[in-house]
């Protein structure tokens, strides 16, 4: 199994687009996507990933305490942890709070904003992805505060680029159903952006995404994710990938930052939490799903991570929602 696909599938990503904006220079906003903005368009999510897709024009985006990213027509900038950020024609201008600008909305369509001076126009589609997990997700944790994808560059995903452009134009024209199309495309766009970002990682990088670039570690991650209930050993994994035991163990730990056993336990606990929250399976069934023969052993492992027993944690999640 492709480990990246498995992690993203387990995250239960749901796309959403909430705003079509037309800004004219000079302009500058400070923003962070709030759950209430997303509520009309999708189910609640524990974690938000925000993005801005440039339909036309250009703008700068600066995450607080982070670098400034220049984006133009056909590019999307993604903020995996939904950090507060400034964006505008010039981020050195005093920023207005985008939440203080009252948008218009017709029927069930997107919110719309027109704002700025008399200069060049930039048209932006703003959206988000909701997921069940945040900091504990190895993909989200490995991504930078902000990064961009030039959709024009994504040759293997040309159909995503053309479809996204078509849907964005349809939103601008007020065509019915266009926001639904954009919602699904936003999910595909995020996956493509992560894949492209991973491909461009320089040699010598470490972390979960860097592990995906390494043929041996990537293979190991794939077999671990394919069967997390199996009691994998370093010997098993080294044979699977075709390295000596010591060479594999050193390579995995250096790139991923943890041993194969610790990684497997961590992923089991994440999957267990997702199953407890999103299914009706009993604690015993969940324990078996993630590789534990006894409920007691599973409960001890779960409590070390979540500070409470599985049944208590499940009840707290249900009460919260």
N, C-alpha and C positions, 0 to 999 in steps of 0.2 A: 504493500500500500504506500502511496505517496504521503509522507508525513505531513507536508504542508497542507494538502487537501484534507487530511484527517483532522488536523488542528482547527482549520477554518470551518469544517463541517460541524465539529463538536461545539464551536463557538455560537452556532445557530445565528449567523449573520442575517440581519434583515435590513434591506436598503430603504432609504427614505429621502425625498427631496422636498424642501419646505419653502424655498425662496427663489424667486427670479428677480434679479436686481439690475438696474441700469444706473450707473454712476457716471458723472461727468467731472472732469478736472476743474479745480483741485478738490480732492476729497480724501478723507481718512477716518476710519472707524476702529474702535476696539470692540472685540466680540468674543463670545464663547457660547457654543450651542447649549441651550437650556432644554430640559425635558419637555417643558410646556410647549415649546415651539414645535416639537416633534409629535406631540400627542395626537393632533388631528390626522396624521398620515400613517402611523404605524403603532404596533403594540409597544408597551413600555419595555425598556431594556436596562440592564444593570450598568452597562458601559456604552459610551458614545464615541464614535470616530467621526470627525467632521471633515468635510472637504469643500473646496471651491473649484468649480469648473469654469474656465474662461471661454465663453462663447465668442466674444469679440473684444479686442483691445488688449490692455496690459494692466498689471498692478503689482505691487510689492506686498509681501506677507512677512511679518516678523513675529515669531513666538517670543514671549517675554523671556528675557535672559538667553535668547537664542539668536541664530543668524537670520539675515534678511534673504528671502528667496524671491527672485524675479520670475513672474509667470506671464505668459502671453496667450494669444488665441490658440485654442486646441490643447492647452495644458491644464492639468488638474493638480492642485496642491492638497495633500492629505495631512491631517493632524491626528495620528493614531490614538493619542490620549486626550484629545479634545482640550488641549491647553489654551488658556487665554492668549489672544494674539491681536496684533494690529495689522490692518490691511488697508491699502489705499493707493492713490496715485503717487503719494509721497508719505512714507511712514514717519518722517520727521515733523509733519504737521501736527498740531494739537488734535488728538483723536476725539471724535464724537462717540457716544455710546450707542451702538446699533440698536440695542434694546429700547432706547428712548425714541427712536424714529418709528412712528406708527405706520405699519404697512397696510396696504389695501388687499382685499381678498374677495373675489367674486365666486359665489356659490361654494363648490368643493375644490376650487382650484388652488394654486399655490399663492402664498403671500407674495406681494410685489412691492418693491421700493424703487422710487426714482429720486435721486439726490445728487447734489453737487453744484458746480459752477457752470460756466459756459464753454469749458474746454472739451478735449477729446473724450469720447464716450467709451466706457467699458461695460460689457454685458456679462453678468455672472449668474450661474446657477449654483446655489448653495444647498448642500445636502449632508447626510449623515448615514452612518451604519450603526445599528444597535447590535450588541453582542451580549451573551450571557456572562462573559468573564472579561476581566480587564488586565490588571497588572500581573495576574497569575498566568495569563495566556502567553506561551513562549514566543509567538509571532509578534504580538503587540509590544511585549516587553523588549524585544530585540530591535524594533524599529526606532528611528530617530523621532524627535519631537515633531518635525515636519519634513516632508520630502515631496518632490513633484514627479509626475509622469507626463512626458510628452506623448500624448495619444497618437500624434502623427508619426512618432518613431516606432510605435508598436506594430511592426509589419505583420507579425503572426496574429495580431488581433485587429486587423484593419476593419473587420466587420463591427467591432465594438466602437471604434472611432466614428465610423460613418453612421451607425445606429444612434450613438449618443448625440452626434451633431444634428441628426434628423429630429430626434426627440426634443432637443433643446430648442430648435427652431419652432417645433410644434407648440411648445410651451409659450414661447414668445408670441405666437400667433393665437394663443388661447384655444387650441384644438382639444376637444374632449379626449380623455384617456391618456394624454401625453405624460402626465405626472406619474402614472402607473408604470409606463414604459421606462421612464427615467429611474424609478425606484429599483427595478430589477437590474438595469444597466449599472447602477451604482455598485451593486454587489459584485458584478463581473469586473468592473473597473478596479475595485480594491484588490481583488485577487491578482489581476494582471499587474497592478502597480507593485505589489509585494514581490511577484516573480521577477519583474524587471529590476527592481531594487536589489534583489538577491544576486541576480546575474552580474550586476555592475560592482559588487563588493570587491575592493582591492585585495590582492593576496596578502596574507598575514593577519587579516581580521579574525577575531574570535567571536563566539556567540552562536545562538541557535541557527540563525540564518546562514552564517558562515559554514556551519556544519552541513547544511544542505548542499553547499557547493563542493564539499569534499566527497569523492566517490565512495570511500569506505564508511565514513560516518553517516552519510546520507543513506546508504544501504542499511546500516544498522538501525537508524531511526525508522526506516520503512518497515523492517521486520518487527521491531518493537511495537509500532503502532498497529500493525496488521493483527497481532495476537498479544494483547496486553495481559491476558489471563495466564499465559505460559510463564513458567518460572525460569526466565532466561538467566543464563550465567555468562560471564565474560568469555568462557571457553566456547559456549554455543555461538555467541555473536562473532567471535573472531573467526570461527570456521565459516560462518555465513558470508563474511565479507572477504575472506581470503588473506588475513594477516595473522601474524603471530599474536599470541595472547597479550604479551607485554606491549608490542607496538600498537595494537588496537586500543588497549586500555589507556595508554599515554595519549594517543591521538584523540580519542573521544573526550577525555577529561580536559585536554588543552583547549579544544574548540568549544565544547558545550559548557565547560566550567563546573562539571559535576561528573561523578562516576556513572556508568551505565545503570547500575542497580539503583542509585539515588534518583536518576532521571526516571526510571520506570516507576518507582514508588510515587514520585511527584505526579506523574501523568495519571497513574491509577487514581490518586486522590482527586484530581481535577475531574476525571471522567465520572467518578463516584458521585461527586457533588452535583454534576450536571444531571445524572440519572435520578438522583434523589429529588432534585428540584423539578425535573421536567417529565417524569414518568410515574406510573403507579406501582412500579416494582417494589417488592418488600426489601427491607434492609438485607435479609439473607440472600435474596436474588441479586441485589447490587453487589454484595460481597463476592459472590460467585462470578459475576460478570467481569469483575476487575482482578480476579486471580486469587481470592482468599478462600481457603477451605473451611474456615470457621468464622462465625460472626464476631466472636470475641477478639480474634486477631485483627480482623478488619476494623472493628470499633476502636481498638487501641491505636492503630495506624491513623485512622481518620481523626481521632481526638488530638493526636500530636500536631496535626496541621491546622485543624479548625477549632481547637480548644473546647470541643463539646462532642457528645456522642452523635452518631448519624441521625437517629430519630429526633433528637433535640434540635439539631441543625435544620432538618427538614421542616419541622414545625415552625421554627423561627422564620424560615423563608416564606412559608405559606402565610403566616401572620403578617409579614411585611408587605405582601402583595394582596 
